[in-house]
Amino acid sequence: MVERRKTGLGSVFASIFRGVDLARRIIINFFFLLILLLVVAWWGGDGGPEVPDSAALVLAPRGLIVEQLTGDPLDRAVSKFTGDEIVETRKQDLLRAIAAAKDDERIKVLFLDPGQLRGAGLDKLQELRAAINDFKESGKPVVAGGDFFAKSQYYLASAADEIYLHHMGVVLLEGYGRFRTYYKNGLDRAEINWNVFRVGEYKTAVEPYLFDGMSDAAREANEEWMGDLWDAYLEDVAAARNLSIDELKAGIEQFPEHLEQANGQTAQVALHLGLVDHVGSRDEVRNRLIELAGEDEDSHSYQRIGYEAYLETLGDEDLPSGDSKVAVIIGRGSIQGGSQPPGTIGGDSMSALIRQARHDEDVKSIVLRVDSPGGSTHASELIRREFELAREAGKKVVVSMASVAASGGYWISTASDEIWASPNTITGSIGIYSMLPTFQTPLEKHLGTRVDGIGTTWMSGLGRLDREVDPRVAKGMQEMTDQGYREFLDRVAEARNMTVDEVDAIARGRVWSGADAFELGLIDKMGGLEDAIASAAALAELGDDYEVEFLERELDFKDEMMIDMLGWASSWYQPSTHTSLRPRFETLVANFLREQAEILNHFNDPYGLYAHCMCEVQ
């Protein structure tokens, strides 16, 4: 018998193969055991939260209050588990919890804890205030407490019967602001040609590339609509605190003098101005809530349940049902081409939802809740056309504008039977622009590189950013932009029963508050989402027997199981996601650069034409 021995090279490969195979089996077994553990835990859960017989409902919104959470449910579950969660709170969840707690005998008090709230549109805060005031009709008290109250946080807290502020805290009512970075001087120094094509002197989205500061037209428009928002804010807060608007304004303007008189004690200034009722420590808030809701002996604190856990106990029992449906489609974020996850409006993905509603015989009306500054004109037109087809199929279409429904956000609203908005909605901005930067000068001057070549037509290579824009291309881009604006005007004129000249007089990119837009005929009625839903049902003659269905991409069983398992896993393994209210300087710079990159990354219109409004406020 001949013995065969492996060569040295063969022995090496064999050893490598055995090592790789062993690693593969270890990894597979690890993930198998992990999945098995999660499945067992998922099936053997404790049944969910329970409401104590006497408890405080804790309303503690985190991050931004939004109409729609960013990302698909599975994406959000994974992000939460890994610690990469985008911190947001859905407004509708807060409203539903407050409404259910009003008639729940177990809930004795509503506690507002806005400490982790980063911001919200004024219209959303006003809806929450209305819900809190309705809760008060039950005779139950509302208490607010915090270490620090910024503008949005304080607006929510001001709806309470009692406001507690930490003795080292401050109420900072900084007002609304619109500040942008202007690049023109830097672009000139770098010799970058940022070619801009626009229609409308108020179309300010492109101003940072044209000027070194805010134009007179932008300043005029911004002062008007921001002034409307600030007046509404002051009016609501003054009424809640039994102050006059003049007293509130004087307290803000004279804050430095009050601070000097209080020897630098900011909390005492807030107390003196009537902005809070009590100044002290956290234990005083805790003791007050124990007095109202009872004590939890295990935690030595008050009996409580958070609004998210409370919603789990409700299930679907408090939701209306019926044979006919009003479908609600949320359009939040910039409008982009293709299919996009929630938090961004995709021309294809939203069109698919509208078609789903159109072909559902039980759906009699569609409500579009739009919270968008606009974006791609092509994607906007795809969505508008789908709503037009839905109306032709006999569906009633009602638009409900949230904080922002401007530019492309207004474009997609035009194919509707009614448009509702809040007095403080930011809308209008009917205008078009396009941009095409080129870098040929700095590349040649500083790097010594130059582009040369030939093409079969004068249009060959027209998309290159390292070549000067041909004058014929520039002329064509302006003509396309002009045509886009004319089409926008036509859409609005037809929808609003106005002439094109009448629309042009109030368009040209100008931003309006909801109150002004109502006077100008750009919207039909004032009210929130619930008002729009009721109107959509009335237009379809549904009476009171109908179901409200929020349409989103449907999940399959696998996705739902993974979401539940990840939710369970997150309950015992949760990476720290706490961020300071005062981030480090390098974090601020990184966030700024990321935001600028995201803005440019949103520009994916196939024709390079955008109906977008840079009209967010701080």
N, C-alpha and C positions, 0 to 999 in steps of 0.2 A: 504494500500500500504506500502510495506516494503522498507525503504530507505537503500541503500547499501553505506557504507562508505569505502573509500580506507584505507588500512592499512598504517602505517607510512612508511614502506619500499616501498610499491607500489607508494605512493605519491612522494617519492624521485626519483624513476625510471621514473615516468611520467614527472616530472620537467626536468630531464636530457634529456629525449627524446624530449620534446618541445624545449629545448635550442639547442640541436644538429640540430633539424629540422629547426629552425629559422636561425642558422648559415649557414646551407646548402643552404637555399633559398637566403640568402644575398650574399653568394659567387657566386652562379650560376647567380643571377641577375647582380652582378658586372661585371663578365666576359662577360655576354651577352651584356650589355651596352657598355663595352670596345670594343668588337668585332664589334658591330654595328657602333660605332663611327669611328673605323678604316676603315670599309667597305665604309661608307659614304665619309670619307676623301679621300680614295683611288679612288673611282669613280669620285669624284669632284675635282681632282687635277688640278693644273694650267697649265698642258700641257708640263711641262719640261722646261729646260733652253733654252735661246736664245743667239746667238752670236751677240755682238754689231757690228755696222757698221765698227768700228775701234777698235781693241783690241789687247792686248798682250796675247799669249797663254802661260799659266804658267805651266811649267813642274816641279812639286814638288813631286818626289817619296818619299814614306814613308816606313820605315822599310827596309827589304831586297827586292831587285829586284829578282824576281823568274820566272821560266818558267810556274809554275802552283800554284795557290793560295791553301792554306791549308784548307781542309774541303769541304764539300758539300755547294752549294750556300745557302741552308736554314740554315745550321749550322753557316755559316759566318754572315748571316743576324741577327740571334738570338744573336750571340756573339757581334756584333756591337751594337745592341740595349742594351744589358746588360753591355757593357763596358769591355767585356772579349775578344775583338777582337785581333787576331794575325795580327799584322801590317805588311803587305806585299804589294808589287806593282808588277803587272804582266808586264813583259817586253814587251809582244806583244801589250798591250794597249798603252804604251809609243810610240812604233814604229809606230803604226797606227795613233795616233794623230799627230805626227810629219809629217808623209807622207801626210796626208790630209791637214794640215795647209800650206804646201809648196805652193799649188795652190789656196788657199782660199784667195781671195782679202780682206776679212775682217780682217784677221790676219796680223798685221803689223810688229810684232816682236816676237821672241821666248825668253821667260825669264826662265832661269834655276835657280831653287831654291832648292839646294840639302841639305838643313839644317837638314831634318828629315830622310835622307838616312842613314841606318845603314851599308850597305855593298852590294856588288854584285861581282859575278865572273868576272874576267877580260874580258872573251869572251863576256859577256852581255854588259859590258861597251863599248867594242869596237863596238858592233853592234849599240848601241845608238850613239856613236861618228860618225859612218858612216852615220846614218840617219840625224844627225844634220848637217854634212858637205853637205849632199844632199839638205837639207833645204836651206842652204846658197846659193845654185845655183840659187835660186829665187831672190837673191839680197836683201833679208830681213835680218836685223841684228839679232844677237844672243847676249844676255846680260846675265851674271851670277852675282849673288850677294849672300853674306852670312856673318854671324858673325864668322864662324869657318869652316875651310875646312880640314877634315881628308882625308886619302888616296883615297878612292872611291869617296868621294864628290868632291875632287879637280880634279880627272881625268875627271869627267863629266863636271865640270865648265871650265876646260882648253880648251874645244871645242868651247867656246864662243869667240866672237870678242872683248868683253870688260868684264873684271872681276873686281867686286867691293868687297872690304873686309872692314869690320868694323874696326875702328881705334883701337879697343881693341881685335881684332881677331888674328888668327894665321893660317898658312898653315902648317900642320903636315904631312910630307911624311915619315912615319915610316917604310916603306918597308913591305915585307911579312915575316911572322914568323910561325913556327910550334912548339908549346910548349905543352907538355902533363904532366900530373901528374903520377908519377911512384910509385906503391904501394908495390913493392917487400919487402922493408925493414919493412914496417908496417905489411905486411902479415906474415913475419917471426916472428916478435915480438908477434903477436897475435896467432902464431902457426896455421895459416890457410893454408891448403894444396890446392893451386890453380893449379889443374892439367891441363896442356896445351898440346895440340896435334896440330902440324902444319907441313906444307910443304913449304919450301922456306925461306931462310935466310933473305929475304927482306919483309916477311909478318909481318909487324911491328905492326899490330893492337893489338897483344897480348903482346907486349914488356913491358907495364907497370906492368904486372903480373910476368914477368920473371927477369927484371933487375931494377937497381936503377937509370938508366939514358939511354939516347939514345945510341943504338948500333952503331958501326962503319959502318955497312951496311946501316942502316937507315940514318945516317948522310950523307953518300956518295950520296944516292939516293935523299934525300930531298934537299941537296945543289944544285943538278943538275936541278931538275924540278922547284924549287922555283927561282933559278937563271935565268932560261929561262923566267919565268913570270915577274920578276923584270926588266930584260933587256927590255922586250917588253913594260912594263909600262913606263920606262924612255924614251925609244925611241919615243913613242907616245906623251908624255907630252913635251919633248924637241922640237919636230917638231911643235907642236901647239903653243908654246911660242917663237919660233924662237931662241932657245937656243941650244947649243951643249950638248951632253950627258955628256961630261966631266964637263961642267959648272954646270949642274944640280947636278951631283954627288958631286962636290966640295961644292956646296951650302948646301947640306944635311950634309956632313961630317964636315963642318966648321960652322955649325949652332951656337954652343955656342960662337965662336969668333964673328960672325956677331951680335949675340944678345947683347954681351957686348958692341960692338961699337955703337949699337943703343940704349944704355941705357935701355935695357929690353923691348923695344917696338917691339913686335913680328910682328905686321902688317908692320912696316917700314922695317923689315928684308925681308919680302915677296915682298915688293915693290922694294927694292934694288936688290934683286935677279932676278927680272923680272917675278915673279910668278903671280903677279896681276898688274892691270893697274891703279886702283884708291883705295885710302884709305880714308875712311870718315865715315859718319853716314848713317843710313837707309834712311833718307829723300833725300840724294843725289841719291840713286838708284831709289827711287820713282819719283823724279823730272825728271830723265833721261827717265824713262818709260812713264811719262806723255808727254814728248817731242816727243817720238816715236809713242805712241798709242793714245794719247788724254787723257783728264781728265774726270773722273767720278765725277760730281758735288755733287752727294749724299754722296759718301764716301770720297770726297776730296783726291782721289788717282787716279791711272791710270785706264783706261778702260781695263778690263781683263776677261778671262774665264779660269778656270782650265781645265786640260786635261780630267778629268773624265766627267765633264759637257759637254765638247766639243764632246766627244765620243757619248754622249746621243743624241746630235743634228745630228750626222751622220747616225744613224740607220745602215742599211745594204747597203746603197746606194753605198758605195765605195768598197764593197767586190766583188771579181770575181765570176762569175757564169757560169755554163755550164751543159751539160748532164752527163758528166763523172766526177768522184770525185777522189781527192787525200785525203785520210783520214789521219789525223795527230793525233797520240796518244802520250800524254805527260806522261813520266815516271819520276817522281821526288821523291826523298827521298829514305829512306832505303827500301830494298826489304824484305817483310814479307809474311808469309803464310796467307791464307784466303782472305776475302774481306776487303779492306782498303779504307778509304776516300782519296780524292785528297791530295797530299802532302806526301803520302806514297804509295809505289808500292805494291799492293796485288797480290799474285800469282793467286788467283781466280778472283778478280775484273778486273785485266788487261787482263787476258785470255778471259774473257767475252767480253771485248771491241774488242779484236782482232778477235774473232769469229763473232761478229757483222759486222765488216768490211769485213770479208771473205765471209759472206753470202749475203752481199749487192752487187747486180749485177752492180750498178752504180759505186762502188768503184773499181778502176783499180790498184791503188797503195796505199801502206801504208807507212807512214813515222813515225818512232819512234824517238821522241825527248827525249833523255835520259839524266837525270841530277841526277846521283845516285852513291853513293860509294859502292853499293852492299848490301849484306845481306844473306838471306837464300839461300842455294844452291838448295834446293828442289823447292822453289818458282821460282827461276831463271830458272830452267829447265822446269817447267810448261809453263812459258812465252815463252822461246826459242822454245819449241815444237809447240806452237800455231802459231808462225811466220813461222816455217817450213811448217806447214799445209797450211798456207795462200799462200806460194810460190808454193806448190804443186797444189793448186787450180788455179794457173795462175796469182796471184797478185804479183806485184813487191814490194819488201820491201827494203826501204832505211833507214839507221840509221843516225841521226844527233846528234852528241855528244855536250853537252853544257859544263858547267864548269867542271863537274866531270862525268866520265863514266868509273869507275874503278871496278875491281874485279867482283862481280855479275852484275854490270852495263855493263861490257864488255861481260860477259857470255850471257846476253839476246840480245846482239848486233850481235852475230855470225851467226844467221840464217837470213842473209840479202844478197841483191844483191850488195849493196855498203855501205860503212861506211864513213861519212863525220865528220870532227872535226875541231875545231879551233886550231891554233898553240899553244894556251895556255890552251887547254883542259888538264885536269889531267886524265890519263887513264892507262891501263895496270893493275898492281897489280894482276896478274894471280896467285892465290895461295889459299890455303884452311886452315882453322884452326877450332879447337873445344876446348871448355873449360869446366871443371867440378870441381868447388870448393867444398871442404868438410871441416867441422868444428868440427870434433870429438875431436880433442886435446884440444882446448880452452873450449869446453863444459864440458869435464871431469875435466880439471885442475882447471878451475875457478868457475864452477857451480856445480861440483860434479855429473854431469849426465853422464850416460853411456848407450849405446844402446846394447841390446842383444836379441837373438831370434833364430828361426830356419826357414828354407825354404825347399821346396821340391826339388829345384835345387840350384846350386851355383850362379845362376843369380837372385834369389829371393832377393828383396830389393836393387837391384843395383842402383836405382835412388835416394836413400836416401843421403842427404847431411850431415847427422850426422854420417856416417860410412866411414871408409877408403875405397878407391877405390881398388877393387880386382885387382891384377896384370894381370889377364886374361882379365878383362874389359879394363884396360889401353892399353893392347896390341891390343885388338879388336878396340878400338877407334882410335889408330894410324893407324891400317890397313884400317879402313874406311876413315880416312883422306887422306891416300896415294891414295886410290882408287878414292876419289873425285877429287884429283889433277890430276890423270891420265885421268879421264873423261874430266876435264876442258881442259887439253892439247889436247885431241883428238878433242874436239869441235873446238878449235881454229885452230888446224892443218888442219882439213877438210875445215873450212871456208876460211882460208887464203892461201890454197894450199902450205902448208909448212910441213916439217916432224915434228914429235913429238920432236925430239932432237933439231931442230931449234927453236921451240917454247919454249922448256924448257930453252934454253940458254938466252932468253930475258924475261922469266917469273919469277918463284920462288918468286912471290910476289912483284917484283920491279915495282915502279911507274914511268911512263914516261910522259913527256909533249907531246902535240899533234904533235909538230914539230918532236920530236924524234920518236914518234910512226909511223909517216908517213915514215920516213927513214927506220924504222925497218920492215915495211910491215904490221903493225897492223891495219892501216886505209888506205883508198883508195884516198880520196881527201880532200883538205883544203877548208873550207867555212862554212857558217852559215846555219840556218834553211831554209831561202829562197832559198839558192843554192840547198839544199837537196830536197826541194819540187819541184823545177824546174827540177832537175835531175830525180826524181821519175815520173814526168809527161812525160819527154822525153823517159824514158825507156819503158813506157806503150804506147808511140806514141800517146799522147793525143793532141799534137799541143798546141794552145793557148786557146782553148775553154774547160776549166775545172773549177770545183769548188773545193776550199780547205775547208774541213770540219774538225773541231777539235772535236774529239769524247770524250764525257764524259757521265756519267750516266744521262739519261733523267729524267726530272722532270715532275710530273703530274700537273694538273691545280691547285689543292689545294696548292701544294708547291709554285708554281709561284705566286699565290695570296698572300700567307703569306709573301713571300719575298718582294713583292711590298708594302704591308701594313707596314711591319717592316721598310723598307727603308724610307717610308713617316714618320713613327713615330720617327725614328732616327733623322730626319731633325729638329724636334723641341724638342726632348729630347735626348741629347747625353751626357752620363757620360764622365768625363774627362779621356782621355787616354794618356795624355802627360807624358812622362818620361824623366828625366834628362839624359844628355849625361854622367853625372858623378853620377851613382847610389850609394846609401849608401852601406857601407861595408856589412851589413847584407843581403842586396839584392843580392850582388855579391856572397856571400857564398850560399844563398838559390838557386840562379840560377845554380851555379856550381853543387850542390848536385842533383838538379833536372835533369840536363843534364846527369850526370853519371847514375842516375836511369833510364832515358829514353833509354840510350844506352843499358843497360842490359835488359830492358823490350822488346827491339826489337828482342831479340834472341828467336824466336819461331819456328825454323826449327825442323821438327819432328825427324830428325836424329842427330840434334845437330851440323851440319856442316855448316860453313859460308864462303862465299867469300865476305869479307867486307874489305874496305880500310879506315883506319882512316887518310885521307889525306886532310882534310880541312886546309885552311891557314887563318891567322889573319892579 
